[in-house]
């Protein structure tokens, strides 16, 4: 389960800090615009419990200025955790 998540630095993050309650086989990220249109989707490999840093993919740099919501789900043994959400701002 994802306990907390946020972008670093804020605004204009280059990575996401994710706090996991337990280990995960993978962590999935879906980025939505403020109009809830899916803008980007990516995954990160295995992560241990506690805080971890996930670099944002190159496609993140092509998103226009604005406010984005990131839905984050941990995958473990074929099960998905409930989504946690981070709000991030892009201001270039």
C-alpha positions as CSV (number, residue, x, y, z in Angstrom):
1,X,0.0,0.0,0.0
2,X,1.1,3.5,-0.8
3,X,1.2,5.6,2.3
4,X,2.3,9.0,0.9
5,X,3.7,10.4,-2.4
6,X,4.8,13.7,-3.7
7,X,6.9,15.3,-6.4
8,X,10.5,16.5,-5.8
9,X,11.3,19.4,-6.2
10,X,7.9,21.1,-6.2
11,X,7.1,22.7,-8.6
12,X,8.7,21.1,-11.6
13,X,9.5,17.6,-10.2
14,X,12.1,15.4,-11.7
15,X,11.2,12.4,-9.5
16,X,8.5,11.2,-7.2
17,X,9.0,10.2,-3.5
18,X,6.9,7.2,-2.6
19,X,6.4,5.8,0.9
20,X,5.4,2.1,0.7
21,X,3.9,0.2,3.7
22,X,5.5,-3.0,2.4
23,X,7.6,-4.2,-0.6
24,X,6.2,-4.1,-4.1
25,X,7.1,-6.1,-7.2
26,X,6.4,-2.9,-9.3
27,X,4.8,0.5,-8.8
28,X,2.5,1.9,-11.5
29,X,2.0,5.6,-12.2
30,X,-0.8,7.2,-14.2
31,X,-0.6,10.9,-14.8
32,X,-3.9,12.9,-15.3
33,X,-4.4,16.5,-16.3
34,X,-6.6,18.7,-14.1
35,X,-9.5,17.8,-16.5
36,X,-8.8,14.1,-15.6
37,X,-7.5,13.2,-19.1
38,X,-4.8,10.6,-19.0
39,X,-1.5,12.2,-20.1
40,X,1.1,9.6,-19.3
41,X,1.6,6.1,-17.8
42,X,4.8,4.4,-16.6
43,X,6.0,1.8,-14.1
44,X,9.0,1.4,-11.8
45,X,10.7,-1.8,-10.9
46,X,10.7,-3.5,-7.5
47,X,10.7,-1.3,-4.4
48,X,11.3,-2.0,-0.8
49,X,9.1,-0.8,2.1
50,X,9.7,2.8,3.2
51,X,10.6,5.8,1.1
52,X,11.9,5.4,-2.4
53,X,12.6,7.9,-5.2
54,X,11.3,7.2,-8.7
55,X,12.7,9.2,-11.6
56,X,10.1,10.7,-14.0
57,X,10.4,9.4,-17.6
58,X,11.6,11.6,-20.4
59,X,8.0,12.0,-21.6
60,X,7.3,14.0,-18.4
61,X,9.5,16.8,-19.8
62,X,7.1,17.2,-22.8
63,X,4.0,17.9,-20.7
64,X,2.8,21.5,-20.9
65,X,2.6,23.7,-17.9
66,X,-0.2,22.9,-15.5
67,X,-1.4,21.0,-12.6
68,X,-1.3,17.2,-12.8
69,X,-2.6,14.3,-10.6
70,X,-0.6,11.1,-10.3
71,X,-2.4,7.9,-9.4
72,X,0.1,5.5,-7.8
73,X,-0.6,1.7,-7.3
74,X,1.7,-0.9,-5.9
75,X,1.8,-4.4,-7.5
76,X,2.6,-7.4,-5.4
77,X,2.0,-11.0,-6.2
78,X,-0.6,-10.2,-8.8
79,X,-2.6,-7.9,-6.5
80,X,-3.0,-4.1,-6.8
81,X,-3.0,-1.8,-3.9
82,X,-5.7,1.0,-3.7
83,X,-4.5,4.1,-5.5
84,X,-2.8,6.9,-3.7
85,X,-2.7,10.3,-5.4
86,X,-0.1,13.0,-5.6
87,X,-0.7,16.5,-7.0
88,X,2.2,18.0,-8.9
89,X,2.7,21.3,-10.7
90,X,4.7,21.9,-13.9
91,X,5.8,25.6,-14.3
92,X,8.6,26.1,-16.8
